């Protein structure tokens, strides 16, 4: 049974540990200096830099390990799923997850107020890198680079809370804390439960075991992001139930969400030269998200393109059933996903060199399978 009072109380909870660090850095004027140091702090086994304020060092030490209940063997199970279907996860993140985020009016207002976050190419790039780091072989182990990614993300969220609440354009009593724990929980469910749903909507087969493993990694990640453990359901079925409750309680139309969605669709339409195929982007969004969300976000609705995408989804399901027996089917499925992610990588930074760094173990597996969507990042 979902305790709605507890869910609603999360609106007024920030992240005290990270929030205290940002307050200290702003008060002492050291934000830029710390940013410079942290930009070089990238790997789990890298020693915490010495030239950091004590508040930052204490925070990094306190947030360095996964929660005691985390089962790293279960985390490893999701790695195998991501080897096979990581490019399809990226597809749904691109077309569906971002739009579902925009269907939440309160977080959309925060994005609009924060110049750094309301740029779709930057948001997609940072989200993609976060997920790539999360789905390495040992995301929380010595060979990974996910822990610093989480720690920096918490500080970014805390900085947004700090400046938005002091902007004079946010009413905490009426709207709760910006980027509150309810928003964080909603985002976790979007990137886990709803991504699995979106994959199935576009014809990708995901077993319940794979779905549960993928959700488990996100649950561990949520705890490291500061979401109260008791707020995150233990099982996938409970997570689906909570997701439905949060969607009904917090999703809806907003001018900010509509604008953010329009900018996102434009970003993807710009990937394809000319205008003849622009309608396929909106049709893919409509195939991936719930119809209500698509309507709230005013996603263009073309009957012709919708039918074409549904036909493609049917073909995808046929190929999925043949995948274990057909090299041709496997090639078509994987190339379709890698083409999309590859296109995303090229456009995420407005035509500049890709900022995405695929973990070595994932890159090797994808290269062996002929589906790696991007070359290794160059430089530091």
Beta strands, then each sheet from edge to edge (+ up, - down):
end
